[in-house]
Amino acid sequence: MLDEGVAGAAADALPDEVRVLLRGGLPVRADRCGPTLLGLHGVKARALHPEDPASRARALDGLLREQLDRFENVELAPAARLLFGAEVTTSGATLTARREAAARASKYEVHHFRKRIEPKLTELIAWQLRRDSEEFTERHATPPDLHVASRPLALPADVFAWEAAEHQHAMAALWGAVYLLRAELLTVARLISMDASADEVDQAALVALWRHGQVLATSARYRAAYGAVLLHEATRGPEQIARYAGWTPSLTPAQELLLTELADPAQGLSDFTARLDAAAGGPELAATWRRKLSGRDGGPDQEAITS
């Protein structure tokens, strides 16, 4: 993460880089993009190959078109799209031609538009891109990258390599638990959509509760080993990662503690169920969870599932 001084300098550079990008207009090409633009989290996260500048440029192209469609100044939105070449009539045109079309659309004289209006448009686009990256960071998390391996994994006999491997193990365990919970939440939603029997839905909800307990336990182990925030990140902790699995019924601190204690990753579902049934407050917790997750008490707002 950037410190405040570096982050501030990057923010100041963004409008200048947008102005450079404007000279060529859309489509975006990598050689016209400054490092701040290509380094935006919202750009890197959308790129198919984040390490490839050309892939980031394509992601930036799509993001810029999206932001022009959502331009904050409604009156100047048509002019902004014309200026950047997002409209068919100015796509591929010179900056002079795009500027003239934008000035006509906004009913300004060209010289006034270039001196007064155009800087405002680039500043607003820079602000929207920066805001998108900040919001994207809050809405999305990226699991550790996996790559096809051609040989067995081997570590040097080095304490730093061992520590790095331990942290990667903790991250993989956390994300693995999150994805397993996500799978069971999807199963519950699918069964409800198919109008399955209450017994089927309740059993699927119980499995989801088991997986939720494993997420809580894995998050607690990470926090105990590495602290309240993820290494290499300054704002997100393991609990935030856990929430990316999807909506789950809210639990009291005591219920979360109980689940964390019962969710032994070395034991299976039947052991978890038996221990939950025997625990004080366990049956009530399971019943409340099933009822809320299935929506039989009103339920949460539904999450749209898209492919």
RACOR-V917227 format. One record per residue. N is the residue number from 0. SS is DSSP state (H for helix, E for strand, - for the rest). PHI is phi in radians with two decimals (NA if undefined). D_LAST is the distance of its C-alpha to the last C-alpha in whole Angstrom. Layout:
n ss phi d_last
N SS PHI D_LAST
N SS PHI D_LAST
//
This chain:
n ss phi d_last
0 - NA 32
1 - -1.44 34
2 - -1.32 37
3 H -1.09 38
4 H -1.15 40
5 H -1.16 38
6 H -1.09 35
7 H -1.13 37
8 H -1.13 39
9 H -1.12 35
10 H -1.10 34
11 H -1.16 38
12 H -1.35 37
13 H -1.07 33
14 H -1.04 35
15 H -1.09 37
16 H -1.21 34
17 H -1.13 33
18 H -1.14 36
19 H -1.12 36
20 H -1.08 33
21 H -1.07 34
22 H -1.02 37
23 H -1.55 34
24 - 1.23 32
25 - -1.46 28
26 - -1.30 27
27 - -1.28 27
28 - -2.10 29
29 H -1.03 29
30 H -1.28 33
31 H -1.79 33
32 - -1.78 31
33 - -1.38 33
34 H -1.12 32
35 H -1.22 31
36 H -1.07 29
37 H -1.23 27
38 - -1.60 27
39 - -1.04 25
40 H -1.05 23
41 H -1.13 20
42 H -1.40 21
43 H -1.06 21
44 H -1.20 18
45 H -1.55 16
46 - -1.29 18
47 - -1.16 17
48 - -2.25 20
49 - -1.00 22
50 - -1.38 25
51 - -1.75 25
52 H -0.99 27
53 H -1.15 26
54 H -1.18 22
55 H -1.15 23
56 H -1.11 24
57 H -1.13 21
58 H -1.14 19
59 H -1.11 22
60 H -1.01 22
61 H -1.11 19
62 H -1.16 20
63 H -1.12 23
64 H -1.09 22
65 H -1.10 20
66 H -1.21 23
67 H -1.18 25
68 H -1.18 23
69 - -1.89 23
70 - -0.95 27
71 - -1.15 29
72 - -1.60 32
73 - -1.08 31
74 - -1.15 35
75 - -1.71 34
76 H -1.03 31
77 H -1.04 32
78 H -1.14 34
79 H -1.10 32
80 H -1.16 29
81 H -1.15 32
82 H -1.12 34
83 H -1.50 31
84 - 1.48 30
85 - -1.43 27
86 - -1.67 29
87 - -1.02 29
88 - -1.19 33
89 - -2.09 33
90 - -1.09 31
91 - 1.42 33
92 - -1.40 36
93 - -1.20 39
94 H -1.07 39
95 H -1.05 42
96 H -1.15 40
97 H -1.16 37
98 H -1.15 39
99 H -1.12 41
100 H -1.13 39
101 H -1.18 37
102 H -1.11 41
103 H -1.09 41
104 H -1.12 38
105 H -1.67 39
106 - 1.09 43
107 - -2.06 44
108 - -1.19 47
109 H -1.01 45
110 H -1.10 48
111 H -1.11 47
112 H -1.05 43
113 H -1.11 43
114 H -1.44 45
115 H -1.93 44
116 H -1.56 41
117 H -1.00 39
118 H -1.04 39
119 H -1.15 38
120 H -1.14 35
121 H -1.18 34
122 H -1.10 35
123 H -1.20 32
124 H -1.10 29
125 H -1.06 30
126 H -1.13 30
127 H -1.14 27
128 H -1.11 26
129 H -1.15 27
130 H -1.11 26
131 H -1.02 22
132 H -1.13 23
133 H -1.15 25
134 H -1.24 22
135 H -1.09 19
136 H -1.09 21
137 H -1.26 22
138 H -1.52 18
139 - -2.22 17
140 - -2.33 18
141 - -1.89 18
142 - -1.20 19
143 - -0.99 22
144 - -1.17 21
145 - -2.06 22
146 - -2.29 23
147 - -1.11 25
148 - -1.84 28
149 - -1.77 31
150 - -2.65 34
151 - -1.05 34
152 - -1.26 34
153 - -2.30 37
154 - -1.95 38
155 - -1.24 42
156 - -1.33 44
157 - -2.48 44
158 H -1.10 43
159 H -1.20 40
160 H -1.12 38
161 H -1.14 39
162 H -1.13 38
163 H -1.11 35
164 H -1.15 33
165 H -1.09 34
166 H -1.20 32
167 H -1.06 29
168 H -1.08 29
169 H -1.10 29
170 H -1.18 26
171 H -1.12 24
172 H -1.12 25
173 H -1.11 24
174 H -1.15 21
175 H -1.07 21
176 H -1.13 22
177 H -1.09 19
178 H -1.18 16
179 H -1.14 18
180 H -1.13 18
181 H -0.98 15
182 H -1.07 14
183 H -1.30 17
184 H -1.12 16
185 H -1.13 13
186 H -1.10 15
187 H -1.05 17
188 H -1.09 15
189 H -1.14 14
190 H -1.13 18
191 H -1.11 19
192 H -1.11 16
193 - -1.44 18
194 - 1.02 21
195 - -1.20 22
196 - -1.19 26
197 H -1.07 27
198 H -1.10 28
199 H -1.13 25
200 H -1.13 23
201 H -1.11 26
202 H -1.14 26
203 H -1.13 22
204 H -1.15 23
205 H -1.14 26
206 H -1.09 24
207 H -1.10 22
208 H -1.11 25
209 H -1.03 26
210 H -1.16 23
211 H -1.12 24
212 H -1.06 27
213 H -1.18 27
214 H -1.11 25
215 H -1.09 28
216 H -1.17 30
217 H -1.16 28
218 H -1.10 28
219 H -1.13 32
220 H -1.15 33
221 H -1.11 31
222 H -1.10 33
223 H -1.16 36
224 H -1.51 36
225 H -2.19 35
226 - 1.83 35
227 - -1.39 33
228 - -2.16 31
229 - -1.18 29
230 - -1.05 31
231 - 1.27 31
232 - -2.28 29
233 - -1.77 31
234 - -2.21 29
235 - -2.02 27
236 - -1.91 28
237 H -1.07 26
238 H -1.15 26
239 H -1.15 24
240 H -1.07 21
241 H -1.03 22
242 H -1.24 20
243 H -1.27 17
244 H -1.15 16
245 - 2.39 16
246 - -1.16 18
247 - -2.35 21
248 - -1.02 24
249 - -1.23 27
250 - -2.17 30
251 - -1.33 33
252 H -0.95 35
253 H -1.15 37
254 H -1.19 34
255 H -1.11 32
256 H -1.10 35
257 H -1.07 35
258 H -1.07 32
259 H -1.05 32
260 H -1.24 36
261 H -1.46 34
262 - -1.49 31
263 - -1.43 33
264 - -1.11 30
265 - -1.43 33
266 - -1.89 33
267 - -1.65 31
268 H -1.13 29
269 H -1.12 33
270 H -1.12 35
271 H -1.05 33
272 H -1.10 33
273 H -1.12 37
274 H -1.19 37
275 H -1.16 35
276 H -1.12 37
277 H -1.49 40
278 - -1.37 40
279 - -1.12 41
280 - 1.45 39
281 H -1.12 36
282 H -1.04 36
283 H -1.15 36
284 H -1.06 33
285 H -1.10 31
286 H -1.14 32
287 H -1.12 31
288 H -1.02 27
289 H -1.06 26
290 H -1.14 27
291 H -1.25 26
292 H -1.20 22
293 H -1.42 22
294 - 1.46 23
295 - -1.35 27
296 - -2.04 28
297 - 1.92 26
298 - 1.22 23
299 - -1.47 21
300 - -1.05 19
301 - -1.36 16
302 - -1.56 13
303 - -1.30 10
304 - -1.78 7
305 - -2.13 4
306 - -1.52 0
//
